[in-house]
Amino acid sequence: MVKLNKIYTRTGDDGTTGLVDGTRRSKADPRLHVVGSVDEANAAIGLARLHASPATARALGRVQNDLFDLGADLATPDGIAGALRIVAAQVDWLEAQIDAANETLSPLTSFILPAGTPAATALHLARTITRRAERDGVAAIAVGEVLSQAALQYLNRLSDYLFVLSRVENAATGDVLWVPGANR
């Protein structure tokens, strides 16, 4: 017989959660806003994978693993030896993927709407959540949290990558273009 561990601990019933170093923070803490937004982006990317082409789904699998690294980074206060952190190589990988994918696409001639195929639409949703995570990170820094530069760079590049991937997923049917003043 397999014994299952309980998923609940009751330690968060007081409105706090634990960081990697064991300190407790309010669930409304700015650092935890970033962690939550990254978690939400990861879930949205999981949804996008359901609809994406095999190549895009594989790349998104790597991104989801990186986002768990990012969550660990964000949940670990500065100065903790041996902490799992986002590193420049992860940002570099995103940049290389953006460049390679962008070479296959026609140049943009208009803003595009967050629409199109189910995969592209899900990628746009993940992109907007990722942008929020980046804003949450900047807001946390503004109130004195120390977050790594690589973590913020990763979020910034990831939102760009998700945008490019949405265009890749829409390539067969075309981008859904914004038509300024279309409903006047």
VMD Tcl script that builds the backbone (N, CA, C; Angstrom):
set m [mol new atoms 552]
animate dup $m
set s [atomselect $m all]
$s set {name element resname resid chain x y z} {
  {N N MET 1 A 0.837 -1.171 0.000}
  {CA C MET 1 A 0.000 0.000 0.000}
  {C C MET 1 A 0.888 1.244 0.000}
  {N N VAL 2 A 0.532 2.197 -0.858}
  {CA C VAL 2 A 1.275 3.443 -0.969}
  {C C VAL 2 A 0.685 4.468 -0.015}
  {N N LYS 3 A 1.536 5.072 0.763}
  {CA C LYS 3 A 1.087 6.122 1.672}
  {C C LYS 3 A 1.243 7.465 0.970}
  {N N LEU 4 A 0.179 8.210 0.878}
  {CA C LEU 4 A 0.208 9.520 0.230}
  {C C LEU 4 A 0.483 10.607 1.260}
  {N N ASN 5 A 1.323 11.537 0.880}
  {CA C ASN 5 A 1.568 12.700 1.732}
  {C C ASN 5 A 0.431 13.683 1.555}
  {N N LYS 6 A 0.096 14.365 2.599}
  {CA C LYS 6 A -0.950 15.386 2.522}
  {C C LYS 6 A -0.401 16.604 1.793}
  {N N ILE 7 A -1.239 17.196 0.966}
  {CA C ILE 7 A -0.833 18.375 0.202}
  {C C ILE 7 A -0.925 19.637 1.057}
  {N N TYR 8 A -1.747 19.612 2.068}
  {CA C TYR 8 A -1.888 20.799 2.907}
  {C C TYR 8 A -1.000 20.688 4.144}
  {N N THR 9 A -0.484 21.848 4.545}
  {CA C THR 9 A 0.397 21.890 5.727}
  {C C THR 9 A -0.192 22.732 6.855}
  {N N ARG 10 A -1.133 23.574 6.505}
  {CA C ARG 10 A -1.774 24.511 7.438}
  {C C ARG 10 A -0.846 25.660 7.848}
  {N N THR 11 A 0.398 25.632 7.393}
  {CA C THR 11 A 1.329 26.707 7.795}
  {C C THR 11 A 0.965 28.037 7.159}
  {N N GLY 12 A 0.208 28.011 6.067}
  {CA C GLY 12 A -0.178 29.252 5.411}
  {C C GLY 12 A -1.521 29.796 5.851}
  {N N ASP 13 A -2.135 29.142 6.805}
  {CA C ASP 13 A -3.458 29.579 7.261}
  {C C ASP 13 A -3.433 30.960 7.901}
  {N N ASP 14 A -2.255 31.401 8.317}
  {CA C ASP 14 A -2.144 32.731 8.929}
  {C C ASP 14 A -1.849 33.822 7.892}
  {N N GLY 15 A -1.917 33.465 6.608}
  {CA C GLY 15 A -1.690 34.455 5.564}
  {C C GLY 15 A -0.236 34.637 5.195}
  {N N THR 16 A 0.618 33.696 5.618}
  {CA C THR 16 A 2.031 33.782 5.275}
  {C C THR 16 A 2.441 32.544 4.477}
  {N N THR 17 A 3.596 32.654 3.865}
  {CA C THR 17 A 4.198 31.513 3.172}
  {C C THR 17 A 5.694 31.555 3.416}
  {N N GLY 18 A 6.331 30.421 3.253}
  {CA C GLY 18 A 7.758 30.333 3.531}
  {C C GLY 18 A 8.609 30.531 2.296}
  {N N LEU 19 A 9.710 31.241 2.486}
  {CA C LEU 19 A 10.721 31.352 1.444}
  {C C LEU 19 A 11.696 30.188 1.599}
  {N N VAL 20 A 12.595 30.041 0.643}
  {CA C VAL 20 A 13.536 28.922 0.650}
  {C C VAL 20 A 14.388 28.898 1.912}
  {N N ASP 21 A 14.719 30.074 2.445}
  {CA C ASP 21 A 15.563 30.123 3.649}
  {C C ASP 21 A 14.778 29.908 4.947}
  {N N GLY 22 A 13.474 29.649 4.839}
  {CA C GLY 22 A 12.656 29.394 6.015}
  {C C GLY 22 A 11.950 30.604 6.586}
  {N N THR 23 A 12.297 31.801 6.123}
  {CA C THR 23 A 11.595 32.984 6.623}
  {C C THR 23 A 10.158 32.961 6.114}
  {N N ARG 24 A 9.279 33.584 6.863}
  {CA C ARG 24 A 7.867 33.656 6.516}
  {C C ARG 24 A 7.572 35.055 6.002}
  {N N ARG 25 A 6.778 35.129 4.963}
  {CA C ARG 25 A 6.355 36.413 4.391}
  {C C ARG 25 A 4.846 36.400 4.185}
  {N N SER 26 A 4.264 37.579 4.246}
  {CA C SER 26 A 2.851 37.725 3.929}
  {C C SER 26 A 2.606 37.273 2.491}
  {N N LYS 27 A 1.485 36.648 2.274}
  {CA C LYS 27 A 1.136 36.244 0.911}
  {C C LYS 27 A 0.893 37.451 0.013}
  {N N ALA 28 A 0.757 38.637 0.613}
  {CA C ALA 28 A 0.613 39.878 -0.144}
  {C C ALA 28 A 1.957 40.567 -0.382}
  {N N ASP 29 A 3.050 39.939 0.029}
  {CA C ASP 29 A 4.391 40.502 -0.114}
  {C C ASP 29 A 4.735 40.707 -1.592}
  {N N PRO 30 A 5.382 41.821 -1.943}
  {CA C PRO 30 A 5.744 42.076 -3.337}
  {C C PRO 30 A 6.570 40.946 -3.982}
  {N N ARG 31 A 7.475 40.340 -3.242}
  {CA C ARG 31 A 8.265 39.227 -3.795}
  {C C ARG 31 A 7.336 38.075 -4.195}
  {N N LEU 32 A 6.323 37.833 -3.381}
  {CA C LEU 32 A 5.410 36.733 -3.666}
  {C C LEU 32 A 4.453 37.047 -4.808}
  {N N HIS 33 A 4.219 38.334 -5.060}
  {CA C HIS 33 A 3.451 38.704 -6.252}
  {C C HIS 33 A 4.193 38.234 -7.506}
  {N N VAL 34 A 5.499 38.434 -7.522}
  {CA C VAL 34 A 6.301 38.002 -8.676}
  {C C VAL 34 A 6.252 36.484 -8.801}
  {N N VAL 35 A 6.465 35.797 -7.691}
  {CA C VAL 35 A 6.445 34.332 -7.710}
  {C C VAL 35 A 5.093 33.842 -8.240}
  {N N GLY 36 A 4.008 34.432 -7.776}
  {CA C GLY 36 A 2.676 34.027 -8.221}
  {C C GLY 36 A 2.444 34.291 -9.694}
  {N N SER 37 A 2.907 35.431 -10.184}
  {CA C SER 37 A 2.738 35.749 -11.604}
  {C C SER 37 A 3.560 34.815 -12.485}
  {N N VAL 38 A 4.755 34.440 -12.020}
  {CA C VAL 38 A 5.572 33.477 -12.767}
  {C C VAL 38 A 4.871 32.117 -12.801}
  {N N ASP 39 A 4.291 31.711 -11.678}
  {CA C ASP 39 A 3.550 30.457 -11.621}
  {C C ASP 39 A 2.370 30.493 -12.594}
  {N N GLU 40 A 1.662 31.616 -12.623}
  {CA C GLU 40 A 0.525 31.774 -13.530}
  {C C GLU 40 A 0.980 31.734 -14.988}
  {N N ALA 41 A 2.088 32.387 -15.297}
  {CA C ALA 41 A 2.629 32.344 -16.657}
  {C C ALA 41 A 2.970 30.911 -17.046}
  {N N ASN 42 A 3.548 30.169 -16.112}
  {CA C ASN 42 A 3.915 28.780 -16.382}
  {C C ASN 42 A 2.674 27.949 -16.700}
  {N N ALA 43 A 1.601 28.158 -15.967}
  {CA C ALA 43 A 0.362 27.429 -16.232}
  {C C ALA 43 A -0.205 27.797 -17.607}
  {N N ALA 44 A -0.130 29.067 -17.965}
  {CA C ALA 44 A -0.616 29.500 -19.278}
  {C C ALA 44 A 0.239 28.896 -20.395}
  {N N ILE 45 A 1.533 28.771 -20.154}
  {CA C ILE 45 A 2.407 28.132 -21.138}
  {C C ILE 45 A 2.053 26.654 -21.260}
  {N N GLY 46 A 1.719 26.023 -20.152}
  {CA C GLY 46 A 1.262 24.635 -20.209}
  {C C GLY 46 A 0.030 24.494 -21.085}
  {N N LEU 47 A -0.894 25.433 -20.986}
  {CA C LEU 47 A -2.076 25.438 -21.837}
  {C C LEU 47 A -1.684 25.616 -23.310}
  {N N ALA 48 A -0.769 26.523 -23.557}
  {CA C ALA 48 A -0.325 26.754 -24.943}
  {C C ALA 48 A 0.290 25.490 -25.534}
  {N N ARG 49 A 1.013 24.741 -24.725}
  {CA C ARG 49 A 1.642 23.500 -25.207}
  {C C ARG 49 A 0.615 22.512 -25.733}
  {N N LEU 50 A -0.586 22.516 -25.163}
  {CA C LEU 50 A -1.635 21.593 -25.618}
  {C C LEU 50 A -2.007 21.819 -27.074}
  {N N HIS 51 A -1.869 23.060 -27.520}
  {CA C HIS 51 A -2.315 23.440 -28.863}
  {C C HIS 51 A -1.165 23.646 -29.848}
  {N N ALA 52 A 0.052 23.708 -29.356}
  {CA C ALA 52 A 1.199 24.116 -30.165}
  {C C ALA 52 A 1.703 22.982 -31.058}
  {N N SER 53 A 2.430 23.386 -32.081}
  {CA C SER 53 A 3.125 22.426 -32.929}
  {C C SER 53 A 4.149 21.676 -32.080}
  {N N PRO 54 A 4.578 20.495 -32.536}
  {CA C PRO 54 A 5.541 19.736 -31.736}
  {C C PRO 54 A 6.825 20.514 -31.406}
  {N N ALA 55 A 7.368 21.253 -32.360}
  {CA C ALA 55 A 8.607 22.003 -32.098}
  {C C ALA 55 A 8.383 23.082 -31.052}
  {N N THR 56 A 7.282 23.801 -31.168}
  {CA C THR 56 A 6.972 24.839 -30.187}
  {C C THR 56 A 6.712 24.215 -28.823}
  {N N ALA 57 A 5.995 23.099 -28.780}
  {CA C ALA 57 A 5.706 22.434 -27.508}
  {C C ALA 57 A 6.997 21.990 -26.818}
  {N N ARG 58 A 7.965 21.484 -27.587}
  {CA C ARG 58 A 9.253 21.081 -26.984}
  {C C ARG 58 A 9.964 22.288 -26.381}
  {N N ALA 59 A 9.999 23.379 -27.136}
  {CA C ALA 59 A 10.661 24.587 -26.639}
  {C C ALA 59 A 9.955 25.108 -25.387}
  {N N LEU 60 A 8.641 25.053 -25.379}
  {CA C LEU 60 A 7.894 25.522 -24.219}
  {C C LEU 60 A 8.125 24.626 -23.006}
  {N N GLY 61 A 8.394 23.348 -23.231}
  {CA C GLY 61 A 8.744 22.463 -22.125}
  {C C GLY 61 A 10.015 22.922 -21.438}
  {N N ARG 62 A 10.997 23.336 -22.240}
  {CA C ARG 62 A 12.226 23.869 -21.649}
  {C C ARG 62 A 11.926 25.142 -20.867}
  {N N VAL 63 A 11.100 26.004 -21.448}
  {CA C VAL 63 A 10.737 27.250 -20.767}
  {C C VAL 63 A 10.059 26.957 -19.439}
  {N N GLN 64 A 9.150 25.977 -19.413}
  {CA C GLN 64 A 8.469 25.671 -18.158}
  {C C GLN 64 A 9.460 25.224 -17.082}
  {N N ASN 65 A 10.445 24.440 -17.459}
  {CA C ASN 65 A 11.468 24.055 -16.485}
  {C C ASN 65 A 12.267 25.264 -16.019}
  {N N ASP 66 A 12.610 26.154 -16.952}
  {CA C ASP 66 A 13.313 27.379 -16.573}
  {C C ASP 66 A 12.473 28.228 -15.619}
  {N N LEU 67 A 11.156 28.237 -15.839}
  {CA C LEU 67 A 10.300 29.025 -14.953}
  {C C LEU 67 A 10.262 28.445 -13.544}
  {N N PHE 68 A 10.429 27.140 -13.403}
  {CA C PHE 68 A 10.561 26.591 -12.052}
  {C C PHE 68 A 11.881 27.037 -11.435}
  {N N ASP 69 A 12.950 27.081 -12.241}
  {CA C ASP 69 A 14.216 27.648 -11.752}
  {C C ASP 69 A 14.009 29.096 -11.314}
  {N N LEU 70 A 13.280 29.838 -12.135}
  {CA C LEU 70 A 13.023 31.245 -11.819}
  {C C LEU 70 A 12.222 31.370 -10.532}
  {N N GLY 71 A 11.217 30.528 -10.355}
  {CA C GLY 71 A 10.442 30.553 -9.115}
  {C C GLY 71 A 11.318 30.286 -7.900}
  {N N ALA 72 A 12.241 29.325 -8.034}
  {CA C ALA 72 A 13.172 29.037 -6.927}
  {C C ALA 72 A 14.068 30.239 -6.670}
  {N N ASP 73 A 14.543 30.872 -7.743}
  {CA C ASP 73 A 15.380 32.067 -7.622}
  {C C ASP 73 A 14.626 33.152 -6.851}
  {N N LEU 74 A 13.395 33.417 -7.281}
  {CA C LEU 74 A 12.610 34.492 -6.673}
  {C C LEU 74 A 12.212 34.185 -5.229}
  {N N ALA 75 A 12.065 32.906 -4.891}
  {CA C ALA 75 A 11.673 32.518 -3.534}
  {C C ALA 75 A 12.873 32.383 -2.599}
  {N N THR 76 A 14.058 32.718 -3.099}
  {CA C THR 76 A 15.270 32.634 -2.295}
  {C C THR 76 A 15.851 34.035 -2.117}
  {N N PRO 77 A 15.846 34.542 -0.895}
  {CA C PRO 77 A 16.420 35.875 -0.678}
  {C C PRO 77 A 17.890 35.934 -1.108}
  {N N ASP 78 A 18.340 37.127 -1.386}
  {CA C ASP 78 A 19.723 37.367 -1.783}
  {C C ASP 78 A 20.671 36.905 -0.679}
  {N N GLY 79 A 21.837 36.413 -1.087}
  {CA C GLY 79 A 22.868 36.059 -0.123}
  {C C GLY 79 A 22.835 34.622 0.357}
  {N N ILE 80 A 21.973 33.803 -0.196}
  {CA C ILE 80 A 21.895 32.394 0.206}
  {C C ILE 80 A 22.857 31.603 -0.683}
  {N N ALA 81 A 23.871 31.024 -0.078}
  {CA C ALA 81 A 24.881 30.272 -0.829}
  {C C ALA 81 A 24.268 29.041 -1.481}
  {N N GLY 82 A 24.672 28.770 -2.712}
  {CA C GLY 82 A 24.246 27.581 -3.424}
  {C C GLY 82 A 22.821 27.626 -3.937}
  {N N ALA 83 A 22.189 28.785 -3.908}
  {CA C ALA 83 A 20.798 28.901 -4.349}
  {C C ALA 83 A 20.691 28.692 -5.854}
  {N N LEU 84 A 19.595 28.096 -6.263}
  {CA C LEU 84 A 19.306 27.945 -7.684}
  {C C LEU 84 A 18.912 29.315 -8.224}
  {N N ARG 85 A 19.632 29.774 -9.217}
  {CA C ARG 85 A 19.388 31.100 -9.792}
  {C C ARG 85 A 19.275 30.996 -11.308}
  {N N ILE 86 A 18.527 31.897 -11.895}
  {CA C ILE 86 A 18.531 32.056 -13.350}
  {C C ILE 86 A 19.911 32.578 -13.721}
  {N N VAL 87 A 20.468 32.046 -14.800}
  {CA C VAL 87 A 21.808 32.450 -15.230}
  {C C VAL 87 A 21.756 33.012 -16.642}
  {N N ALA 88 A 22.812 33.705 -17.012}
  {CA C ALA 88 A 22.876 34.362 -18.317}
  {C C ALA 88 A 22.661 33.377 -19.457}
  {N N ALA 89 A 23.112 32.138 -19.322}
  {CA C ALA 89 A 22.945 31.155 -20.403}
  {C C ALA 89 A 21.467 30.908 -20.715}
  {N N GLN 90 A 20.604 31.004 -19.711}
  {CA C GLN 90 A 19.176 30.811 -19.949}
  {C C GLN 90 A 18.593 31.995 -20.729}
  {N N VAL 91 A 19.065 33.182 -20.437}
  {CA C VAL 91 A 18.650 34.367 -21.184}
  {C C VAL 91 A 19.194 34.280 -22.616}
  {N N ASP 92 A 20.446 33.867 -22.749}
  {CA C ASP 92 A 21.057 33.725 -24.075}
  {C C ASP 92 A 20.297 32.731 -24.935}
  {N N TRP 93 A 19.846 31.621 -24.329}
  {CA C TRP 93 A 19.079 30.623 -25.071}
  {C C TRP 93 A 17.807 31.244 -25.630}
  {N N LEU 94 A 17.104 32.035 -24.800}
  {CA C LEU 94 A 15.896 32.704 -25.291}
  {C C LEU 94 A 16.211 33.622 -26.465}
  {N N GLU 95 A 17.283 34.388 -26.351}
  {CA C GLU 95 A 17.649 35.302 -27.438}
  {C C GLU 95 A 17.938 34.547 -28.726}
  {N N ALA 96 A 18.647 33.430 -28.623}
  {CA C ALA 96 A 18.950 32.622 -29.811}
  {C C ALA 96 A 17.662 32.067 -30.421}
  {N N GLN 97 A 16.730 31.639 -29.568}
  {CA C GLN 97 A 15.457 31.111 -30.071}
  {C C GLN 97 A 14.641 32.207 -30.748}
  {N N ILE 98 A 14.634 33.392 -30.164}
  {CA C ILE 98 A 13.910 34.519 -30.764}
  {C C ILE 98 A 14.483 34.824 -32.138}
  {N N ASP 99 A 15.807 34.921 -32.214}
  {CA C ASP 99 A 16.452 35.247 -33.491}
  {C C ASP 99 A 16.159 34.194 -34.546}
  {N N ALA 100 A 16.269 32.925 -34.184}
  {CA C ALA 100 A 16.037 31.847 -35.145}
  {C C ALA 100 A 14.587 31.838 -35.623}
  {N N ALA 101 A 13.652 31.984 -34.711}
  {CA C ALA 101 A 12.237 31.967 -35.096}
  {C C ALA 101 A 11.878 33.196 -35.914}
  {N N ASN 102 A 12.419 34.329 -35.537}
  {CA C ASN 102 A 12.099 35.578 -36.235}
  {C C ASN 102 A 12.568 35.549 -37.685}
  {N N GLU 103 A 13.648 34.835 -37.958}
  {CA C GLU 103 A 14.149 34.732 -39.340}
  {C C GLU 103 A 13.163 34.035 -40.262}
  {N N THR 104 A 12.277 33.224 -39.711}
  {CA C THR 104 A 11.314 32.489 -40.527}
  {C C THR 104 A 10.052 33.296 -40.799}
  {N N LEU 105 A 9.922 34.455 -40.173}
  {CA C LEU 105 A 8.688 35.234 -40.247}
  {C C LEU 105 A 8.832 36.430 -41.165}
  {N N SER 106 A 7.715 36.826 -41.748}
  {CA C SER 106 A 7.715 38.051 -42.542}
  {C C SER 106 A 7.777 39.242 -41.593}
  {N N PRO 107 A 8.345 40.356 -42.064}
  {CA C PRO 107 A 8.435 41.538 -41.198}
  {C C PRO 107 A 7.039 42.035 -40.807}
  {N N LEU 108 A 6.946 42.588 -39.614}
  {CA C LEU 108 A 5.677 43.162 -39.176}
  {C C LEU 108 A 5.382 44.428 -39.958}
  {N N THR 109 A 4.132 44.584 -40.364}
  {CA C THR 109 A 3.700 45.802 -41.061}
  {C C THR 109 A 2.637 46.542 -40.266}
  {N N SER 110 A 2.215 45.942 -39.165}
  {CA C SER 110 A 1.146 46.495 -38.349}
  {C C SER 110 A 1.266 45.877 -36.963}
  {N N PHE 111 A 0.617 46.497 -36.000}
  {CA C PHE 111 A 0.450 45.817 -34.726}
  {C C PHE 111 A -0.456 44.614 -34.979}
  {N N ILE 112 A -0.275 43.578 -34.185}
  {CA C ILE 112 A -1.134 42.416 -34.344}
  {C C ILE 112 A -1.990 42.226 -33.097}
  {N N LEU 113 A -3.145 41.655 -33.313}
  {CA C LEU 113 A -4.057 41.388 -32.206}
  {C C LEU 113 A -3.688 40.058 -31.559}
  {N N PRO 114 A -3.943 39.924 -30.267}
  {CA C PRO 114 A -3.673 38.655 -29.586}
  {C C PRO 114 A -4.765 37.640 -29.942}
  {N N ALA 115 A -4.641 37.078 -31.134}
  {CA C ALA 115 A -5.672 36.197 -31.673}
  {C C ALA 115 A -5.041 35.242 -32.679}
  {N N GLY 116 A -5.893 34.467 -33.315}
  {CA C GLY 116 A -5.443 33.527 -34.340}
  {C C GLY 116 A -5.735 32.104 -33.931}
  {N N THR 117 A -4.771 31.235 -34.105}
  {CA C THR 117 A -4.948 29.836 -33.759}
  {C C THR 117 A -5.063 29.683 -32.240}
  {N N PRO 118 A -5.595 28.552 -31.778}
  {CA C PRO 118 A -5.629 28.344 -30.324}
  {C C PRO 118 A -4.240 28.440 -29.689}
  {N N ALA 119 A -3.213 27.900 -30.348}
  {CA C ALA 119 A -1.853 27.985 -29.795}
  {C C ALA 119 A -1.386 29.426 -29.709}
  {N N ALA 120 A -1.578 30.183 -30.780}
  {CA C ALA 120 A -1.128 31.576 -30.792}
  {C C ALA 120 A -1.853 32.392 -29.732}
  {N N THR 121 A -3.143 32.176 -29.602}
  {CA C THR 121 A -3.925 32.916 -28.617}
  {C C THR 121 A -3.469 32.582 -27.198}
  {N N ALA 122 A -3.211 31.304 -26.928}
  {CA C ALA 122 A -2.714 30.901 -25.607}
  {C C ALA 122 A -1.327 31.486 -25.355}
  {N N LEU 123 A -0.496 31.552 -26.384}
  {CA C LEU 123 A 0.837 32.148 -26.238}
  {C C LEU 123 A 0.739 33.637 -25.934}
  {N N HIS 124 A -0.208 34.316 -26.565}
  {CA C HIS 124 A -0.410 35.735 -26.251}
  {C C HIS 124 A -0.850 35.908 -24.797}
  {N N LEU 125 A -1.717 35.037 -24.311}
  {CA C LEU 125 A -2.127 35.113 -22.914}
  {C C LEU 125 A -0.922 34.906 -22.005}
  {N N ALA 126 A -0.106 33.912 -22.300}
  {CA C ALA 126 A 1.104 33.664 -21.504}
  {C C ALA 126 A 2.045 34.867 -21.571}
  {N N ARG 127 A 2.129 35.498 -22.738}
  {CA C ARG 127 A 2.985 36.691 -22.903}
  {C C ARG 127 A 2.522 37.815 -21.994}
  {N N THR 128 A 1.225 38.059 -21.942}
  {CA C THR 128 A 0.741 39.169 -21.114}
  {C C THR 128 A 0.938 38.882 -19.626}
  {N N ILE 129 A 0.788 37.640 -19.233}
  {CA C ILE 129 A 1.028 37.275 -17.831}
  {C C ILE 129 A 2.513 37.428 -17.501}
  {N N THR 130 A 3.366 37.052 -18.450}
  {CA C THR 130 A 4.805 37.209 -18.255}
  {C C THR 130 A 5.171 38.684 -18.122}
  {N N ARG 131 A 4.556 39.538 -18.912}
  {CA C ARG 131 A 4.801 40.979 -18.780}
  {C C ARG 131 A 4.399 41.466 -17.390}
  {N N ARG 132 A 3.284 40.941 -16.865}
  {CA C ARG 132 A 2.868 41.316 -15.513}
  {C C ARG 132 A 3.899 40.850 -14.495}
  {N N ALA 133 A 4.409 39.641 -14.679}
  {CA C ALA 133 A 5.438 39.143 -13.763}
  {C C ALA 133 A 6.647 40.067 -13.771}
  {N N GLU 134 A 7.018 40.536 -14.946}
  {CA C GLU 134 A 8.147 41.466 -15.032}
  {C C GLU 134 A 7.831 42.769 -14.291}
  {N N ARG 135 A 6.623 43.287 -14.497}
  {CA C ARG 135 A 6.232 44.514 -13.775}
  {C C ARG 135 A 6.218 44.280 -12.271}
  {N N ASP 136 A 5.732 43.118 -11.852}
  {CA C ASP 136 A 5.733 42.787 -10.427}
  {C C ASP 136 A 7.159 42.751 -9.880}
  {N N GLY 137 A 8.096 42.243 -10.678}
  {CA C GLY 137 A 9.498 42.217 -10.264}
  {C C GLY 137 A 10.059 43.615 -10.092}
  {N N VAL 138 A 9.760 44.469 -11.042}
  {CA C VAL 138 A 10.229 45.854 -10.956}
  {C C VAL 138 A 9.612 46.544 -9.743}
  {N N ALA 139 A 8.339 46.275 -9.485}
  {CA C ALA 139 A 7.674 46.869 -8.314}
  {C C ALA 139 A 8.301 46.362 -7.016}
  {N N ALA 140 A 8.654 45.084 -6.983}
  {CA C ALA 140 A 9.294 44.538 -5.777}
  {C C ALA 140 A 10.645 45.203 -5.532}
  {N N ILE 141 A 11.402 45.411 -6.586}
  {CA C ILE 141 A 12.693 46.091 -6.461}
  {C C ILE 141 A 12.493 47.523 -5.960}
  {N N ALA 142 A 11.438 48.167 -6.443}
  {CA C ALA 142 A 11.170 49.555 -6.056}
  {C C ALA 142 A 10.911 49.707 -4.559}
  {N N VAL 143 A 10.477 48.626 -3.898}
  {CA C VAL 143 A 10.237 48.703 -2.450}
  {C C VAL 143 A 11.345 48.026 -1.653}
  {N N GLY 144 A 12.466 47.750 -2.309}
  {CA C GLY 144 A 13.639 47.280 -1.594}
  {C C GLY 144 A 13.982 45.805 -1.711}
  {N N GLU 145 A 13.185 45.026 -2.423}
  {CA C GLU 145 A 13.539 43.616 -2.628}
  {C C GLU 145 A 14.761 43.531 -3.534}
  {N N VAL 146 A 15.601 42.558 -3.298}
  {CA C VAL 146 A 16.758 42.321 -4.153}
  {C C VAL 146 A 16.441 41.114 -5.026}
  {N N LEU 147 A 16.284 41.362 -6.316}
  {CA C LEU 147 A 16.055 40.307 -7.298}
  {C C LEU 147 A 17.198 40.354 -8.300}
  {N N SER 148 A 17.543 39.222 -8.833}
  {CA C SER 148 A 18.682 39.193 -9.748}
  {C C SER 148 A 18.334 39.852 -11.080}
  {N N GLN 149 A 19.330 40.480 -11.662}
  {CA C GLN 149 A 19.162 41.103 -12.971}
  {C C GLN 149 A 18.821 40.049 -14.012}
  {N N ALA 150 A 19.447 38.875 -13.902}
  {CA C ALA 150 A 19.177 37.798 -14.866}
  {C C ALA 150 A 17.716 37.360 -14.799}
  {N N ALA 151 A 17.119 37.369 -13.621}
  {CA C ALA 151 A 15.713 36.984 -13.488}
  {C C ALA 151 A 14.823 37.959 -14.251}
  {N N LEU 152 A 15.080 39.248 -14.098}
  {CA C LEU 152 A 14.281 40.239 -14.826}
  {C C LEU 152 A 14.544 40.176 -16.326}
  {N N GLN 153 A 15.790 39.963 -16.706}
  {CA C GLN 153 A 16.104 39.823 -18.129}
  {C C GLN 153 A 15.386 38.616 -18.720}
  {N N TYR 154 A 15.362 37.520 -17.967}
  {CA C TYR 154 A 14.684 36.318 -18.451}
  {C C TYR 154 A 13.211 36.617 -18.729}
  {N N LEU 155 A 12.546 37.278 -17.807}
  {CA C LEU 155 A 11.133 37.606 -18.012}
  {C C LEU 155 A 10.937 38.510 -19.217}
  {N N ASN 156 A 11.807 39.479 -19.377}
  {CA C ASN 156 A 11.697 40.393 -20.508}
  {C C ASN 156 A 11.863 39.638 -21.832}
  {N N ARG 157 A 12.876 38.801 -21.920}
  {CA C ARG 157 A 13.097 38.032 -23.152}
  {C C ARG 157 A 11.999 37.004 -23.372}
  {N N LEU 158 A 11.511 36.415 -22.288}
  {CA C LEU 158 A 10.469 35.405 -22.436}
  {C C LEU 158 A 9.218 36.002 -23.063}
  {N N SER 159 A 8.832 37.181 -22.648}
  {CA C SER 159 A 7.633 37.784 -23.254}
  {C C SER 159 A 7.857 38.029 -24.742}
  {N N ASP 160 A 9.062 38.438 -25.123}
  {CA C ASP 160 A 9.377 38.594 -26.552}
  {C C ASP 160 A 9.312 37.253 -27.279}
  {N N TYR 161 A 9.858 36.219 -26.647}
  {CA C TYR 161 A 9.855 34.887 -27.251}
  {C C TYR 161 A 8.429 34.381 -27.451}
  {N N LEU 162 A 7.575 34.580 -26.463}
  {CA C LEU 162 A 6.195 34.136 -26.586}
  {C C LEU 162 A 5.478 34.884 -27.707}
  {N N PHE 163 A 5.793 36.161 -27.885}
  {CA C PHE 163 A 5.225 36.932 -28.993}
  {C C PHE 163 A 5.658 36.331 -30.324}
  {N N VAL 164 A 6.948 36.072 -30.464}
  {CA C VAL 164 A 7.456 35.505 -31.723}
  {C C VAL 164 A 6.854 34.121 -31.961}
  {N N LEU 165 A 6.773 33.313 -30.906}
  {CA C LEU 165 A 6.167 31.985 -31.074}
  {C C LEU 165 A 4.700 32.075 -31.475}
  {N N SER 166 A 3.985 33.078 -30.996}
  {CA C SER 166 A 2.585 33.242 -31.415}
  {C C SER 166 A 2.523 33.513 -32.919}
  {N N ARG 167 A 3.477 34.277 -33.417}
  {CA C ARG 167 A 3.529 34.538 -34.861}
  {C C ARG 167 A 3.891 33.274 -35.629}
  {N N VAL 168 A 4.796 32.471 -35.077}
  {CA C VAL 168 A 5.148 31.192 -35.709}
  {C C VAL 168 A 3.906 30.310 -35.795}
  {N N GLU 169 A 3.158 30.244 -34.708}
  {CA C GLU 169 A 1.960 29.395 -34.689}
  {C C GLU 169 A 0.862 29.921 -35.611}
  {N N ASN 170 A 0.885 31.210 -35.904}
  {CA C ASN 170 A -0.093 31.800 -36.830}
  {C C ASN 170 A 0.431 31.861 -38.267}
  {N N ALA 171 A 1.630 31.389 -38.510}
  {CA C ALA 171 A 2.252 31.571 -39.833}
  {C C ALA 171 A 1.402 31.004 -40.966}
  {N N ALA 172 A 0.786 29.876 -40.778}
  {CA C ALA 172 A 0.007 29.252 -41.861}
  {C C ALA 172 A -1.241 30.057 -42.208}
  {N N THR 173 A -1.846 30.694 -41.201}
  {CA C THR 173 A -3.072 31.452 -41.443}
  {C C THR 173 A -2.832 32.956 -41.485}
  {N N GLY 174 A -1.695 33.393 -41.011}
  {CA C GLY 174 A -1.347 34.812 -41.003}
  {C C GLY 174 A -1.674 35.476 -39.677}
  {N N ASP 175 A -0.907 36.515 -39.379}
  {CA C ASP 175 A -1.156 37.314 -38.183}
  {C C ASP 175 A -2.526 37.966 -38.287}
  {N N VAL 176 A -3.155 38.190 -37.152}
  {CA C VAL 176 A -4.411 38.922 -37.102}
  {C C VAL 176 A -4.040 40.377 -36.858}
  {N N LEU 177 A -4.187 41.194 -37.888}
  {CA C LEU 177 A -3.704 42.569 -37.836}
  {C C LEU 177 A -4.704 43.514 -37.195}
  {N N TRP 178 A -4.163 44.477 -36.477}
  {CA C TRP 178 A -4.960 45.568 -35.931}
  {C C TRP 178 A -5.333 46.490 -37.076}
  {N N VAL 179 A -6.602 46.887 -37.114}
  {CA C VAL 179 A -7.073 47.849 -38.111}
  {C C VAL 179 A -7.516 49.078 -37.328}
  {N N PRO 180 A -6.667 50.117 -37.274}
  {CA C PRO 180 A -7.004 51.302 -36.484}
  {C C PRO 180 A -8.318 51.937 -36.955}
  {N N GLY 181 A -9.179 52.245 -36.009}
  {CA C GLY 181 A -10.439 52.926 -36.330}
  {C C GLY 181 A -11.412 52.080 -37.117}
  {N N ALA 182 A -11.271 50.771 -37.108}
  {CA C ALA 182 A -12.099 49.896 -37.937}
  {C C ALA 182 A -13.580 49.982 -37.610}
  {N N ASN 183 A -13.914 50.336 -36.407}
  {CA C ASN 183 A -15.316 50.314 -35.996}
  {C C ASN 183 A -15.910 51.704 -35.807}
  {N N ARG 184 A -15.358 52.656 -36.506}
  {CA C ARG 184 A -15.911 54.034 -36.391}
  {C C ARG 184 A -17.116 54.190 -37.236}
}
mol reanalyze $m
mol bondsrecalc $m
mol representation Tube
mol addrep $m
